[in-house]
Amino acid sequence: MHTPEPHLEPKPARLSACEMTEIVMPNDANPLGIMLGGRLLHIMDIAATIAAMRHAGHPCVTTSFDSVDFHTPIHIGEVCIVRARVTWTGRTSLEVGIDVFAESPIKGERRHTTSAFATFVALDQETGRPTRVPPLLLETDEDRRYFAEGEQRRQLRLARRHARG
């Protein structure tokens, strides 16, 4: 006999959002004094993973990064601010939107430098198998817009996966 899955209470994105801040040092940069893309992706993945785990209540693993757009560089001595929030949830997967800002710590000027979406799968800690995630509670028009756009991105990811075989 099949036992029904327990009901999971929806959670709002604001409760799982993550913000990380660090200063860009010479070892984070290329010879031009610009933060390495790989270093920035590493920090983005950490922030997004924290948001995903907070929402899921389980360990989460990154399954994809979509549409990473580097708009402007981040230079040595600037503060790198990474914000991540859950934008879409499925049965066992969730999408996290990531925005990166560079800030002059002296002038306080801030600019948007990078944006991306990452997809995660929640894993049961005991079995290591995918496990259900709470639905996303859509509280604002922005939440609803992100969710609808996330569903479109999911369809594109599935189509790409299907095309690769």
Sine and cosine of phi, psi and omega as CSV:
sin_phi,cos_phi,sin_psi,cos_psi,sin_omega,cos_omega
0.00,0.00,0.67,-0.74,-0.01,-1.00
-1.00,0.08,0.81,-0.59,0.07,-1.00
-1.00,-0.03,0.70,-0.71,-0.01,-1.00
-0.92,0.39,0.51,-0.86,0.03,-1.00
-0.95,0.30,0.57,-0.82,0.02,-1.00
-0.92,0.40,0.47,-0.88,0.03,-1.00
-0.96,0.28,0.72,-0.69,0.06,-1.00
-0.95,-0.31,0.77,-0.63,0.01,-1.00
-0.95,0.32,0.72,-0.69,0.07,-1.00
-0.88,0.48,0.53,-0.85,0.01,-1.00
-0.83,-0.56,0.64,-0.77,0.06,-1.00
-0.98,0.20,0.48,-0.88,-0.01,-1.00
-0.89,0.46,-0.55,0.84,-0.07,-1.00
-0.88,0.48,-0.44,0.90,-0.03,-1.00
-0.98,0.20,-0.32,0.95,-0.03,-1.00
-0.93,-0.37,-0.01,1.00,-0.04,-1.00
-0.86,0.51,0.49,-0.87,-0.02,-1.00
-0.74,-0.67,0.65,-0.76,0.14,-0.99
-0.77,-0.64,0.80,-0.60,0.04,-1.00
-0.87,-0.50,0.62,-0.79,-0.03,-1.00
-0.71,-0.71,0.73,-0.68,0.12,-0.99
-0.42,-0.91,0.43,-0.90,0.01,-1.00
-1.00,0.08,0.62,-0.78,0.00,-1.00
-0.99,0.12,0.86,-0.51,-0.03,-1.00
-0.97,-0.24,0.27,-0.96,-0.01,-1.00
-0.81,0.59,-0.58,0.81,0.00,-1.00
-0.96,0.29,-0.13,0.99,0.06,-1.00
-1.00,-0.06,-0.03,1.00,-0.21,-0.98
-0.84,-0.55,0.27,-0.96,0.08,-1.00
-1.00,0.05,0.02,-1.00,-0.03,-1.00
-0.88,0.47,-0.27,0.96,0.04,-1.00
-1.00,0.04,-0.01,1.00,0.00,-1.00
0.99,0.15,0.32,0.95,-0.01,-1.00
-0.96,-0.28,0.70,-0.72,-0.01,-1.00
-0.83,0.56,0.72,-0.69,0.04,-1.00
-0.90,0.44,0.70,-0.72,0.03,-1.00
-0.86,0.51,-0.64,0.77,0.00,-1.00
-0.91,0.42,-0.61,0.79,0.05,-1.00
-0.91,0.42,-0.68,0.73,0.02,-1.00
-0.91,0.42,-0.68,0.74,0.04,-1.00
-0.86,0.50,-0.61,0.79,0.03,-1.00
-0.87,0.50,-0.74,0.67,-0.01,-1.00
-0.92,0.40,-0.64,0.77,0.03,-1.00
-0.88,0.47,-0.66,0.75,0.00,-1.00
-0.90,0.43,-0.63,0.77,0.02,-1.00
-0.90,0.44,-0.76,0.65,-0.01,-1.00
-0.88,0.48,-0.69,0.72,-0.01,-1.00
-0.91,0.41,-0.62,0.78,0.04,-1.00
-0.89,0.45,-0.65,0.76,0.04,-1.00
-0.88,0.48,-0.73,0.68,0.01,-1.00
-0.87,0.49,-0.68,0.73,0.00,-1.00
-0.89,0.46,-0.72,0.70,-0.02,-1.00
-0.92,0.39,-0.63,0.78,0.04,-1.00
-0.86,0.50,-0.68,0.73,-0.02,-1.00
-0.95,0.32,-0.74,0.67,-0.10,-1.00
-0.95,0.30,-0.51,0.86,-0.11,-0.99
0.96,0.29,0.35,0.94,-0.02,-1.00
-0.56,-0.83,0.31,-0.95,0.16,-0.99
-0.87,0.50,0.56,-0.83,0.02,-1.00
-0.75,-0.66,0.58,-0.81,0.05,-1.00
-0.88,-0.47,0.59,-0.81,0.01,-1.00
-0.96,0.29,0.77,-0.64,0.06,-1.00
-0.94,-0.34,-0.40,0.92,0.05,-1.00
-0.27,-0.96,0.40,-0.92,0.18,-0.98
-0.86,-0.50,0.81,-0.59,0.01,-1.00
-0.93,-0.38,0.57,-0.82,0.22,-0.97
0.75,0.66,0.82,0.58,0.09,-1.00
-0.98,0.21,0.90,-0.44,-0.03,-1.00
-0.88,-0.47,0.90,-0.43,0.07,-1.00
-1.00,-0.04,0.97,-0.24,-0.07,-1.00
-0.99,0.17,-0.75,0.66,0.00,-1.00
-0.62,-0.78,0.43,-0.90,-0.01,-1.00
-0.97,0.24,0.32,-0.95,0.13,-0.99
-0.91,-0.40,0.77,-0.64,-0.11,-0.99
-0.98,-0.21,0.36,-0.93,0.10,-0.99
-0.80,0.60,0.71,-0.71,0.02,-1.00
1.00,-0.04,-0.25,0.97,0.07,-1.00
-1.00,0.09,0.39,-0.92,0.06,-1.00
-1.00,-0.02,0.76,-0.65,0.04,-1.00
-0.99,-0.16,0.85,-0.52,-0.01,-1.00
-0.90,-0.43,0.85,-0.53,-0.02,-1.00
-0.90,-0.44,0.83,-0.56,0.03,-1.00
-0.89,-0.45,0.73,-0.68,-0.01,-1.00
-0.73,-0.68,0.65,-0.76,0.05,-1.00
-0.50,-0.86,0.55,-0.83,0.02,-1.00
-0.93,0.38,0.75,-0.66,-0.03,-1.00
-0.90,-0.43,-0.33,0.94,-0.05,-1.00
-0.39,-0.92,0.56,-0.83,0.11,-0.99
-0.74,-0.68,0.54,-0.84,0.13,-0.99
-0.89,-0.46,-0.54,-0.84,-0.01,-1.00
-0.97,0.24,-0.78,0.63,-0.01,-1.00
-0.83,-0.56,-0.05,1.00,-0.04,-1.00
-0.87,-0.49,0.30,-0.95,0.03,-1.00
-0.49,-0.87,0.45,-0.89,0.02,-1.00
-0.93,-0.36,0.62,-0.79,0.02,-1.00
-0.83,-0.55,0.79,-0.61,0.10,-0.99
-1.00,0.04,0.65,-0.76,-0.07,-1.00
-0.78,-0.63,0.76,-0.65,0.10,-0.99
-0.81,-0.58,0.65,-0.76,-0.02,-1.00
-0.86,-0.51,0.65,-0.76,0.02,-1.00
-0.79,-0.62,0.52,-0.86,0.15,-0.99
-0.94,-0.34,0.66,-0.75,-0.02,-1.00
-0.75,-0.66,0.68,-0.73,0.16,-0.99
-0.98,0.18,0.90,-0.45,-0.05,-1.00
-0.93,0.38,-0.29,0.96,-0.02,-1.00
-1.00,-0.05,-0.74,0.67,-0.03,-1.00
-1.00,0.08,-0.38,0.93,-0.02,-1.00
0.98,0.19,0.09,1.00,0.02,-1.00
-0.95,0.30,0.66,-0.75,-0.06,-1.00
-0.77,-0.64,0.64,-0.77,0.07,-1.00
-0.67,-0.74,0.53,-0.85,0.04,-1.00
-0.98,0.22,0.80,-0.61,-0.07,-1.00
-0.91,-0.41,-0.52,0.86,-0.16,-0.99
-0.47,-0.88,0.54,-0.84,0.13,-0.99
-0.60,-0.80,0.45,-0.89,-0.02,-1.00
-0.26,-0.96,0.20,-0.98,0.15,-0.99
-0.79,-0.62,0.70,-0.71,0.05,-1.00
-0.85,-0.53,0.58,-0.82,0.03,-1.00
-0.93,-0.37,0.63,-0.77,-0.03,-1.00
-0.77,-0.64,0.42,-0.91,0.18,-0.98
-0.88,-0.48,0.74,-0.67,0.05,-1.00
-0.99,0.13,0.66,-0.75,-0.02,-1.00
-0.87,-0.50,0.65,-0.76,0.13,-0.99
-0.92,0.38,0.76,-0.65,-0.08,-1.00
-0.91,0.42,-0.52,0.85,-0.05,-1.00
-0.99,0.13,-0.68,0.74,-0.10,-1.00
-0.99,-0.14,-0.34,0.94,-0.06,-1.00
0.96,0.28,0.15,0.99,-0.01,-1.00
-1.00,-0.08,0.44,-0.90,0.06,-1.00
-0.82,0.57,0.62,-0.79,-0.01,-1.00
-0.72,-0.69,0.38,-0.92,-0.06,-1.00
-0.90,0.44,0.53,-0.85,0.09,-1.00
-0.90,-0.43,0.49,-0.87,0.05,-1.00
-0.89,0.45,0.58,-0.82,0.10,-1.00
-0.89,0.47,0.39,-0.92,0.04,-1.00
-1.00,0.07,0.81,-0.58,0.07,-1.00
-0.99,0.14,0.90,-0.43,-0.06,-1.00
-1.00,-0.02,0.98,-0.22,-0.10,-0.99
-1.00,-0.07,-0.45,0.89,-0.12,-0.99
-0.79,-0.62,0.22,-0.97,0.09,-1.00
-0.88,0.48,-0.61,0.79,0.04,-1.00
-0.89,0.46,-0.69,0.73,0.06,-1.00
-0.85,0.53,-0.71,0.70,-0.02,-1.00
-0.91,0.42,-0.65,0.76,0.02,-1.00
-0.91,0.42,-0.74,0.67,0.04,-1.00
-0.85,0.53,-0.67,0.74,-0.03,-1.00
-0.90,0.44,-0.72,0.69,0.00,-1.00
-0.89,0.47,-0.68,0.73,0.04,-1.00
-0.91,0.41,-0.58,0.81,0.05,-1.00
-0.90,0.44,-0.62,0.79,0.05,-1.00
-0.90,0.43,-0.63,0.78,0.05,-1.00
-0.90,0.43,-0.68,0.73,0.03,-1.00
-0.89,0.45,-0.61,0.80,0.04,-1.00
-0.87,0.49,-0.70,0.71,0.01,-1.00
-0.88,0.47,-0.63,0.78,0.05,-1.00
-0.91,0.41,-0.66,0.75,0.04,-1.00
-0.88,0.47,-0.69,0.72,0.01,-1.00
-0.90,0.44,-0.64,0.77,0.02,-1.00
-0.90,0.43,-0.66,0.75,0.04,-1.00
-0.89,0.46,-0.71,0.71,-0.02,-1.00
-0.89,0.46,-0.68,0.73,0.00,-1.00
-0.90,0.43,-0.63,0.78,0.00,-1.00
-0.92,0.40,-0.53,0.85,0.02,-1.00
-0.97,0.24,-0.31,0.95,0.03,-1.00
1.00,0.06,0.00,0.00,0.00,0.00
